[in-house]
């Protein structure tokens, strides 16, 4: 009787490869309609995010008589009790990108207006505004990857730099800590060389013998068995 290989088992919702929901209970995002001031209630640390997350509550009630609450990534220097403004000018304020000056550091950027924030959301990162086109209503931003991207004026961002810079400088010290971190995010860790697998667990498994298997996957291979080189442009040794 055959056995499902590891690549086919992953992603099918089994308990072994399921993401811990507790790690992603908090969803940092902007509210659709935001105005006035918001106060920092507390900070939250989750295994699913690299930076601390701040919980904000509106200072005044909305038209329904409630105090709106949302979560956002905490910028450097933010503290409990601090108040931020919508379309303000200080660190932590949430602003439409068209209102900011060149050279301003921002994070948690919206790709499209009112989408809640999609880019620059990891610890210690920030993007920089480098140019504004008043006629086309477009802002050019340099991302952390040094690539440049254009945004519409109405896209919202947070002023400042995300907290948690330098987190990669501290070593894990032992494998147990990294195991639980990777497990919380359902990451495949530790990574094992395919040739070290048993033959039943991977197409490249068991390196015994001289009959080396081709690393070019067949087009009709099933999911999980489609490993190695997928539709390579060329094969063989490159001539100098």
Secondary structure, DSSP 8 states (H G I E B T S, - for coil): -----HHHHTTS--GGG---GGGGS------SS--SEEEEEEEE--TT-SS-EEEEEESS--TTS---EEEEE-BTT--TT-EEEBT-SSTT-EEEGGGS-TT-EEESB-SSTTS---B--STT--EEEEEEETTTTEEEEE-TTS-EEEEETT-EEEES-BS-TTGGGS---SHHHHHHHHHHTT---S---GGGS-TTT-TT----SS----SB--TT--TTT--SBSS-S--S----
